Amino acid sequence: MNKLKRFTDHLRLVADLWLHRHGPWWLVLAGVLAVLLGFAVIVIPGLDAELVAKVATLNALQERVANSHTPSTAATLPATGSALHYQAFRETLADDEQVLPGIKAILDSAVDHHLVGTRAEYVRAVDTNAQAATLQMTVPVKGRYSDIRYWVEEILRTHTYVAVNELAFKREEVGLNQVEAKVRLTIWHRPANPDEHRRRMDAVVVDP
């Protein structure tokens, strides 16, 4: 016990002498150094981990940029989808020999729906992008609105190769339950041999 007491007194004496010689500023400096050391021990590992995470993110971005310059299978998916849609479109095209019977069926259907039509106009064209031919027909009709609507619905339901491009209505007299409509349709079909097409056009005349 006496040895411990003498050792404690010795340490206290050394501390008093050191404080007397150097003043209290050395004690403050030692405290500041201790705080800085603790700060370094706590903060620096966190900063190091954050730096590692940022480097990993940068590497991932560089890899993504590098991969964007090389073709991938994902880039071919839209083209594959377009090819499927084009194939479905080709399957709906009418054969060229179906065009004139299709026109007659459309005009006969207008009569069946109690519609009065005037002379129709026809324009043929070829869509090089779609590799298909078109026959556009503009049919002015007059009748009840409901009859015109049912007629157009029947055309789209029974003729998958027909598209409705324009449907315009005009009512001149409010008191009458009739409207005038201009219906513009496009028949999509496969191109035919020019000689065969000319022969059929000479043999069949459609004039509503």
MODELLER restraints for C-alpha pairs under 7 A, 6 or more apart:
rsr = mdl.restraints
at = mdl.atoms
rsr.add(forms.Gaussian(group=physical.xy_distance, feature=features.Distance(at['CA:92:A'], at['CA:160:A']), mean=6.15, stdev=0.5))
rsr.add(forms.Gaussian(group=physical.xy_distance, feature=features.Distance(at['CA:92:A'], at['CA:161:A']), mean=5.51, stdev=0.5))
rsr.add(forms.Gaussian(group=physical.xy_distance, feature=features.Distance(at['CA:93:A'], at['CA:161:A']), mean=5.35, stdev=0.5))
rsr.add(forms.Gaussian(group=physical.xy_distance, feature=features.Distance(at['CA:93:A'], at['CA:188:A']), mean=5.63, stdev=0.5))
rsr.add(forms.Gaussian(group=physical.xy_distance, feature=features.Distance(at['CA:93:A'], at['CA:189:A']), mean=4.65, stdev=0.5))
rsr.add(forms.Gaussian(group=physical.xy_distance, feature=features.Distance(at['CA:93:A'], at['CA:190:A']), mean=6.19, stdev=0.5))
rsr.add(forms.Gaussian(group=physical.xy_distance, feature=features.Distance(at['CA:94:A'], at['CA:161:A']), mean=5.99, stdev=0.5))
rsr.add(forms.Gaussian(group=physical.xy_distance, feature=features.Distance(at['CA:94:A'], at['CA:188:A']), mean=6.44, stdev=0.5))
rsr.add(forms.Gaussian(group=physical.xy_distance, feature=features.Distance(at['CA:94:A'], at['CA:189:A']), mean=4.34, stdev=0.5))
rsr.add(forms.Gaussian(group=physical.xy_distance, feature=features.Distance(at['CA:94:A'], at['CA:190:A']), mean=6.25, stdev=0.5))
rsr.add(forms.Gaussian(group=physical.xy_distance, feature=features.Distance(at['CA:95:A'], at['CA:189:A']), mean=5.54, stdev=0.5))
rsr.add(forms.Gaussian(group=physical.xy_distance, feature=features.Distance(at['CA:95:A'], at['CA:190:A']), mean=5.39, stdev=0.5))
rsr.add(forms.Gaussian(group=physical.xy_distance, feature=features.Distance(at['CA:96:A'], at['CA:189:A']), mean=5.83, stdev=0.5))
rsr.add(forms.Gaussian(group=physical.xy_distance, feature=features.Distance(at['CA:96:A'], at['CA:190:A']), mean=5.73, stdev=0.5))
rsr.add(forms.Gaussian(group=physical.xy_distance, feature=features.Distance(at['CA:96:A'], at['CA:191:A']), mean=6.29, stdev=0.5))
rsr.add(forms.Gaussian(group=physical.xy_distance, feature=features.Distance(at['CA:96:A'], at['CA:192:A']), mean=5.69, stdev=0.5))
rsr.add(forms.Gaussian(group=physical.xy_distance, feature=features.Distance(at['CA:106:A'], at['CA:155:A']), mean=6.68, stdev=0.5))
rsr.add(forms.Gaussian(group=physical.xy_distance, feature=features.Distance(at['CA:109:A'], at['CA:151:A']), mean=6.82, stdev=0.5))
rsr.add(forms.Gaussian(group=physical.xy_distance, feature=features.Distance(at['CA:110:A'], at['CA:151:A']), mean=6.26, stdev=0.5))
rsr.add(forms.Gaussian(group=physical.xy_distance, feature=features.Distance(at['CA:113:A'], at['CA:147:A']), mean=5.75, stdev=0.5))
rsr.add(forms.Gaussian(group=physical.xy_distance, feature=features.Distance(at['CA:113:A'], at['CA:151:A']), mean=6.38, stdev=0.5))
rsr.add(forms.Gaussian(group=physical.xy_distance, feature=features.Distance(at['CA:114:A'], at['CA:143:A']), mean=6.92, stdev=0.5))
rsr.add(forms.Gaussian(group=physical.xy_distance, feature=features.Distance(at['CA:115:A'], at['CA:141:A']), mean=6.14, stdev=0.5))
rsr.add(forms.Gaussian(group=physical.xy_distance, feature=features.Distance(at['CA:115:A'], at['CA:142:A']), mean=5.64, stdev=0.5))
rsr.add(forms.Gaussian(group=physical.xy_distance, feature=features.Distance(at['CA:115:A'], at['CA:143:A']), mean=5.01, stdev=0.5))
rsr.add(forms.Gaussian(group=physical.xy_distance, feature=features.Distance(at['CA:116:A'], at['CA:141:A']), mean=5.38, stdev=0.5))
rsr.add(forms.Gaussian(group=physical.xy_distance, feature=features.Distance(at['CA:116:A'], at['CA:142:A']), mean=5.09, stdev=0.5))
rsr.add(forms.Gaussian(group=physical.xy_distance, feature=features.Distance(at['CA:116:A'], at['CA:143:A']), mean=6.49, stdev=0.5))
rsr.add(forms.Gaussian(group=physical.xy_distance, feature=features.Distance(at['CA:117:A'], at['CA:139:A']), mean=6.98, stdev=0.5))
rsr.add(forms.Gaussian(group=physical.xy_distance, feature=features.Distance(at['CA:117:A'], at['CA:140:A']), mean=5.68, stdev=0.5))
rsr.add(forms.Gaussian(group=physical.xy_distance, feature=features.Distance(at['CA:117:A'], at['CA:141:A']), mean=4.16, stdev=0.5))
rsr.add(forms.Gaussian(group=physical.xy_distance, feature=features.Distance(at['CA:117:A'], at['CA:142:A']), mean=6.30, stdev=0.5))
rsr.add(forms.Gaussian(group=physical.xy_distance, feature=features.Distance(at['CA:118:A'], at['CA:140:A']), mean=5.82, stdev=0.5))
rsr.add(forms.Gaussian(group=physical.xy_distance, feature=features.Distance(at['CA:118:A'], at['CA:141:A']), mean=6.50, stdev=0.5))
rsr.add(forms.Gaussian(group=physical.xy_distance, feature=features.Distance(at['CA:118:A'], at['CA:208:A']), mean=6.92, stdev=0.5))
rsr.add(forms.Gaussian(group=physical.xy_distance, feature=features.Distance(at['CA:119:A'], at['CA:208:A']), mean=5.70, stdev=0.5))
rsr.add(forms.Gaussian(group=physical.xy_distance, feature=features.Distance(at['CA:120:A'], at['CA:137:A']), mean=6.62, stdev=0.5))
rsr.add(forms.Gaussian(group=physical.xy_distance, feature=features.Distance(at['CA:120:A'], at['CA:138:A']), mean=5.56, stdev=0.5))
rsr.add(forms.Gaussian(group=physical.xy_distance, feature=features.Distance(at['CA:120:A'], at['CA:139:A']), mean=4.73, stdev=0.5))
rsr.add(forms.Gaussian(group=physical.xy_distance, feature=features.Distance(at['CA:120:A'], at['CA:140:A']), mean=6.77, stdev=0.5))
rsr.add(forms.Gaussian(group=physical.xy_distance, feature=features.Distance(at['CA:120:A'], at['CA:208:A']), mean=6.61, stdev=0.5))
rsr.add(forms.Gaussian(group=physical.xy_distance, feature=features.Distance(at['CA:121:A'], at['CA:137:A']), mean=5.46, stdev=0.5))
rsr.add(forms.Gaussian(group=physical.xy_distance, feature=features.Distance(at['CA:121:A'], at['CA:138:A']), mean=5.14, stdev=0.5))
rsr.add(forms.Gaussian(group=physical.xy_distance, feature=features.Distance(at['CA:121:A'], at['CA:139:A']), mean=6.81, stdev=0.5))
rsr.add(forms.Gaussian(group=physical.xy_distance, feature=features.Distance(at['CA:122:A'], at['CA:135:A']), mean=6.70, stdev=0.5))
rsr.add(forms.Gaussian(group=physical.xy_distance, feature=features.Distance(at['CA:122:A'], at['CA:136:A']), mean=5.58, stdev=0.5))
rsr.add(forms.Gaussian(group=physical.xy_distance, feature=features.Distance(at['CA:122:A'], at['CA:137:A']), mean=4.52, stdev=0.5))
rsr.add(forms.Gaussian(group=physical.xy_distance, feature=features.Distance(at['CA:122:A'], at['CA:138:A']), mean=6.62, stdev=0.5))
rsr.add(forms.Gaussian(group=physical.xy_distance, feature=features.Distance(at['CA:123:A'], at['CA:135:A']), mean=5.66, stdev=0.5))
rsr.add(forms.Gaussian(group=physical.xy_distance, feature=features.Distance(at['CA:123:A'], at['CA:136:A']), mean=5.07, stdev=0.5))
rsr.add(forms.Gaussian(group=physical.xy_distance, feature=features.Distance(at['CA:123:A'], at['CA:137:A']), mean=6.53, stdev=0.5))
rsr.add(forms.Gaussian(group=physical.xy_distance, feature=features.Distance(at['CA:124:A'], at['CA:134:A']), mean=5.74, stdev=0.5))
rsr.add(forms.Gaussian(group=physical.xy_distance, feature=features.Distance(at['CA:124:A'], at['CA:135:A']), mean=4.44, stdev=0.5))
rsr.add(forms.Gaussian(group=physical.xy_distance, feature=features.Distance(at['CA:124:A'], at['CA:136:A']), mean=6.25, stdev=0.5))
rsr.add(forms.Gaussian(group=physical.xy_distance, feature=features.Distance(at['CA:125:A'], at['CA:133:A']), mean=5.89, stdev=0.5))
rsr.add(forms.Gaussian(group=physical.xy_distance, feature=features.Distance(at['CA:125:A'], at['CA:134:A']), mean=5.22, stdev=0.5))
rsr.add(forms.Gaussian(group=physical.xy_distance, feature=features.Distance(at['CA:125:A'], at['CA:135:A']), mean=6.41, stdev=0.5))
rsr.add(forms.Gaussian(group=physical.xy_distance, feature=features.Distance(at['CA:126:A'], at['CA:132:A']), mean=6.03, stdev=0.5))
rsr.add(forms.Gaussian(group=physical.xy_distance, feature=features.Distance(at['CA:126:A'], at['CA:133:A']), mean=4.25, stdev=0.5))
rsr.add(forms.Gaussian(group=physical.xy_distance, feature=features.Distance(at['CA:126:A'], at['CA:134:A']), mean=5.90, stdev=0.5))
rsr.add(forms.Gaussian(group=physical.xy_distance, feature=features.Distance(at['CA:127:A'], at['CA:133:A']), mean=5.86, stdev=0.5))
rsr.add(forms.Gaussian(group=physical.xy_distance, feature=features.Distance(at['CA:132:A'], at['CA:188:A']), mean=6.83, stdev=0.5))
rsr.add(forms.Gaussian(group=physical.xy_distance, feature=features.Distance(at['CA:132:A'], at['CA:189:A']), mean=6.03, stdev=0.5))
rsr.add(forms.Gaussian(group=physical.xy_distance, feature=features.Distance(at['CA:132:A'], at['CA:190:A']), mean=5.24, stdev=0.5))
rsr.add(forms.Gaussian(group=physical.xy_distance, feature=features.Distance(at['CA:132:A'], at['CA:191:A']), mean=5.99, stdev=0.5))
rsr.add(forms.Gaussian(group=physical.xy_distance, feature=features.Distance(at['CA:133:A'], at['CA:188:A']), mean=6.00, stdev=0.5))
rsr.add(forms.Gaussian(group=physical.xy_distance, feature=features.Distance(at['CA:133:A'], at['CA:189:A']), mean=5.36, stdev=0.5))
rsr.add(forms.Gaussian(group=physical.xy_distance, feature=features.Distance(at['CA:133:A'], at['CA:190:A']), mean=5.73, stdev=0.5))
rsr.add(forms.Gaussian(group=physical.xy_distance, feature=features.Distance(at['CA:133:A'], at['CA:191:A']), mean=5.21, stdev=0.5))
rsr.add(forms.Gaussian(group=physical.xy_distance, feature=features.Distance(at['CA:134:A'], at['CA:186:A']), mean=6.35, stdev=0.5))
rsr.add(forms.Gaussian(group=physical.xy_distance, feature=features.Distance(at['CA:134:A'], at['CA:187:A']), mean=5.50, stdev=0.5))
rsr.add(forms.Gaussian(group=physical.xy_distance, feature=features.Distance(at['CA:134:A'], at['CA:188:A']), mean=4.71, stdev=0.5))
rsr.add(forms.Gaussian(group=physical.xy_distance, feature=features.Distance(at['CA:134:A'], at['CA:189:A']), mean=6.11, stdev=0.5))
rsr.add(forms.Gaussian(group=physical.xy_distance, feature=features.Distance(at['CA:135:A'], at['CA:186:A']), mean=5.63, stdev=0.5))
rsr.add(forms.Gaussian(group=physical.xy_distance, feature=features.Distance(at['CA:135:A'], at['CA:187:A']), mean=5.10, stdev=0.5))
rsr.add(forms.Gaussian(group=physical.xy_distance, feature=features.Distance(at['CA:135:A'], at['CA:188:A']), mean=6.75, stdev=0.5))
rsr.add(forms.Gaussian(group=physical.xy_distance, feature=features.Distance(at['CA:136:A'], at['CA:185:A']), mean=5.64, stdev=0.5))
rsr.add(forms.Gaussian(group=physical.xy_distance, feature=features.Distance(at['CA:136:A'], at['CA:186:A']), mean=4.29, stdev=0.5))
rsr.add(forms.Gaussian(group=physical.xy_distance, feature=features.Distance(at['CA:136:A'], at['CA:187:A']), mean=6.24, stdev=0.5))
rsr.add(forms.Gaussian(group=physical.xy_distance, feature=features.Distance(at['CA:137:A'], at['CA:184:A']), mean=5.75, stdev=0.5))
rsr.add(forms.Gaussian(group=physical.xy_distance, feature=features.Distance(at['CA:137:A'], at['CA:185:A']), mean=5.30, stdev=0.5))
rsr.add(forms.Gaussian(group=physical.xy_distance, feature=features.Distance(at['CA:137:A'], at['CA:186:A']), mean=6.30, stdev=0.5))
rsr.add(forms.Gaussian(group=physical.xy_distance, feature=features.Distance(at['CA:138:A'], at['CA:182:A']), mean=6.88, stdev=0.5))
rsr.add(forms.Gaussian(group=physical.xy_distance, feature=features.Distance(at['CA:138:A'], at['CA:183:A']), mean=5.68, stdev=0.5))
rsr.add(forms.Gaussian(group=physical.xy_distance, feature=features.Distance(at['CA:138:A'], at['CA:184:A']), mean=4.29, stdev=0.5))
rsr.add(forms.Gaussian(group=physical.xy_distance, feature=features.Distance(at['CA:138:A'], at['CA:185:A']), mean=6.32, stdev=0.5))
rsr.add(forms.Gaussian(group=physical.xy_distance, feature=features.Distance(at['CA:139:A'], at['CA:182:A']), mean=5.91, stdev=0.5))
rsr.add(forms.Gaussian(group=physical.xy_distance, feature=features.Distance(at['CA:139:A'], at['CA:183:A']), mean=5.22, stdev=0.5))
rsr.add(forms.Gaussian(group=physical.xy_distance, feature=features.Distance(at['CA:139:A'], at['CA:184:A']), mean=6.31, stdev=0.5))
rsr.add(forms.Gaussian(group=physical.xy_distance, feature=features.Distance(at['CA:140:A'], at['CA:181:A']), mean=5.79, stdev=0.5))
rsr.add(forms.Gaussian(group=physical.xy_distance, feature=features.Distance(at['CA:140:A'], at['CA:182:A']), mean=4.50, stdev=0.5))
rsr.add(forms.Gaussian(group=physical.xy_distance, feature=features.Distance(at['CA:140:A'], at['CA:183:A']), mean=6.23, stdev=0.5))
rsr.add(forms.Gaussian(group=physical.xy_distance, feature=features.Distance(at['CA:141:A'], at['CA:180:A']), mean=5.95, stdev=0.5))
rsr.add(forms.Gaussian(group=physical.xy_distance, feature=features.Distance(at['CA:141:A'], at['CA:181:A']), mean=5.41, stdev=0.5))
rsr.add(forms.Gaussian(group=physical.xy_distance, feature=features.Distance(at['CA:141:A'], at['CA:182:A']), mean=6.47, stdev=0.5))
rsr.add(forms.Gaussian(group=physical.xy_distance, feature=features.Distance(at['CA:142:A'], at['CA:178:A']), mean=6.79, stdev=0.5))
rsr.add(forms.Gaussian(group=physical.xy_distance, feature=features.Distance(at['CA:142:A'], at['CA:179:A']), mean=5.78, stdev=0.5))
rsr.add(forms.Gaussian(group=physical.xy_distance, feature=features.Distance(at['CA:142:A'], at['CA:180:A']), mean=4.47, stdev=0.5))
rsr.add(forms.Gaussian(group=physical.xy_distance, feature=features.Distance(at['CA:142:A'], at['CA:181:A']), mean=6.18, stdev=0.5))
rsr.add(forms.Gaussian(group=physical.xy_distance, feature=features.Distance(at['CA:143:A'], at['CA:178:A']), mean=4.90, stdev=0.5))
rsr.add(forms.Gaussian(group=physical.xy_distance, feature=features.Distance(at['CA:143:A'], at['CA:179:A']), mean=5.67, stdev=0.5))
rsr.add(forms.Gaussian(group=physical.xy_distance, feature=features.Distance(at['CA:143:A'], at['CA:180:A']), mean=6.70, stdev=0.5))
rsr.add(forms.Gaussian(group=physical.xy_distance, feature=features.Distance(at['CA:144:A'], at['CA:177:A']), mean=5.98, stdev=0.5))
rsr.add(forms.Gaussian(group=physical.xy_distance, feature=features.Distance(at['CA:144:A'], at['CA:178:A']), mean=4.53, stdev=0.5))
rsr.add(forms.Gaussian(group=physical.xy_distance, feature=features.Distance(at['CA:144:A'], at['CA:179:A']), mean=6.02, stdev=0.5))
rsr.add(forms.Gaussian(group=physical.xy_distance, feature=features.Distance(at['CA:145:A'], at['CA:178:A']), mean=6.66, stdev=0.5))
rsr.add(forms.Gaussian(group=physical.xy_distance, feature=features.Distance(at['CA:145:A'], at['CA:179:A']), mean=6.26, stdev=0.5))
rsr.add(forms.Gaussian(group=physical.xy_distance, feature=features.Distance(at['CA:156:A'], at['CA:162:A']), mean=6.48, stdev=0.5))
rsr.add(forms.Gaussian(group=physical.xy_distance, feature=features.Distance(at['CA:161:A'], at['CA:187:A']), mean=5.88, stdev=0.5))
rsr.add(forms.Gaussian(group=physical.xy_distance, feature=features.Distance(at['CA:161:A'], at['CA:188:A']), mean=5.41, stdev=0.5))
rsr.add(forms.Gaussian(group=physical.xy_distance, feature=features.Distance(at['CA:162:A'], at['CA:185:A']), mean=6.66, stdev=0.5))
rsr.add(forms.Gaussian(group=physical.xy_distance, feature=features.Distance(at['CA:162:A'], at['CA:186:A']), mean=5.59, stdev=0.5))
rsr.add(forms.Gaussian(group=physical.xy_distance, feature=features.Distance(at['CA:162:A'], at['CA:187:A']), mean=4.62, stdev=0.5))
rsr.add(forms.Gaussian(group=physical.xy_distance, feature=features.Distance(at['CA:162:A'], at['CA:188:A']), mean=6.31, stdev=0.5))
rsr.add(forms.Gaussian(group=physical.xy_distance, feature=features.Distance(at['CA:163:A'], at['CA:185:A']), mean=5.65, stdev=0.5))
rsr.add(forms.Gaussian(group=physical.xy_distance, feature=features.Distance(at['CA:163:A'], at['CA:186:A']), mean=5.17, stdev=0.5))
rsr.add(forms.Gaussian(group=physical.xy_distance, feature=features.Distance(at['CA:163:A'], at['CA:187:A']), mean=6.60, stdev=0.5))
rsr.add(forms.Gaussian(group=physical.xy_distance, feature=features.Distance(at['CA:164:A'], at['CA:184:A']), mean=6.14, stdev=0.5))
rsr.add(forms.Gaussian(group=physical.xy_distance, feature=features.Distance(at['CA:164:A'], at['CA:185:A']), mean=4.65, stdev=0.5))
rsr.add(forms.Gaussian(group=physical.xy_distance, feature=features.Distance(at['CA:164:A'], at['CA:186:A']), mean=6.50, stdev=0.5))
rsr.add(forms.Gaussian(group=physical.xy_distance, feature=features.Distance(at['CA:165:A'], at['CA:184:A']), mean=5.46, stdev=0.5))
rsr.add(forms.Gaussian(group=physical.xy_distance, feature=features.Distance(at['CA:165:A'], at['CA:185:A']), mean=5.62, stdev=0.5))
rsr.add(forms.Gaussian(group=physical.xy_distance, feature=features.Distance(at['CA:165:A'], at['CA:186:A']), mean=6.94, stdev=0.5))
rsr.add(forms.Gaussian(group=physical.xy_distance, feature=features.Distance(at['CA:166:A'], at['CA:183:A']), mean=5.69, stdev=0.5))
rsr.add(forms.Gaussian(group=physical.xy_distance, feature=features.Distance(at['CA:166:A'], at['CA:184:A']), mean=4.90, stdev=0.5))
rsr.add(forms.Gaussian(group=physical.xy_distance, feature=features.Distance(at['CA:167:A'], at['CA:181:A']), mean=6.83, stdev=0.5))
rsr.add(forms.Gaussian(group=physical.xy_distance, feature=features.Distance(at['CA:167:A'], at['CA:182:A']), mean=5.78, stdev=0.5))
rsr.add(forms.Gaussian(group=physical.xy_distance, feature=features.Distance(at['CA:167:A'], at['CA:183:A']), mean=4.76, stdev=0.5))
rsr.add(forms.Gaussian(group=physical.xy_distance, feature=features.Distance(at['CA:167:A'], at['CA:184:A']), mean=6.56, stdev=0.5))
rsr.add(forms.Gaussian(group=physical.xy_distance, feature=features.Distance(at['CA:168:A'], at['CA:181:A']), mean=5.38, stdev=0.5))
rsr.add(forms.Gaussian(group=physical.xy_distance, feature=features.Distance(at['CA:168:A'], at['CA:182:A']), mean=5.19, stdev=0.5))
rsr.add(forms.Gaussian(group=physical.xy_distance, feature=features.Distance(at['CA:168:A'], at['CA:183:A']), mean=6.70, stdev=0.5))
rsr.add(forms.Gaussian(group=physical.xy_distance, feature=features.Distance(at['CA:169:A'], at['CA:179:A']), mean=6.49, stdev=0.5))
rsr.add(forms.Gaussian(group=physical.xy_distance, feature=features.Distance(at['CA:169:A'], at['CA:180:A']), mean=5.63, stdev=0.5))
rsr.add(forms.Gaussian(group=physical.xy_distance, feature=features.Distance(at['CA:169:A'], at['CA:181:A']), mean=4.37, stdev=0.5))
rsr.add(forms.Gaussian(group=physical.xy_distance, feature=features.Distance(at['CA:169:A'], at['CA:182:A']), mean=6.62, stdev=0.5))
rsr.add(forms.Gaussian(group=physical.xy_distance, feature=features.Distance(at['CA:170:A'], at['CA:179:A']), mean=5.71, stdev=0.5))
rsr.add(forms.Gaussian(group=physical.xy_distance, feature=features.Distance(at['CA:170:A'], at['CA:180:A']), mean=5.04, stdev=0.5))
rsr.add(forms.Gaussian(group=physical.xy_distance, feature=features.Distance(at['CA:170:A'], at['CA:181:A']), mean=6.21, stdev=0.5))
rsr.add(forms.Gaussian(group=physical.xy_distance, feature=features.Distance(at['CA:171:A'], at['CA:179:A']), mean=4.77, stdev=0.5))
rsr.add(forms.Gaussian(group=physical.xy_distance, feature=features.Distance(at['CA:171:A'], at['CA:180:A']), mean=6.20, stdev=0.5))
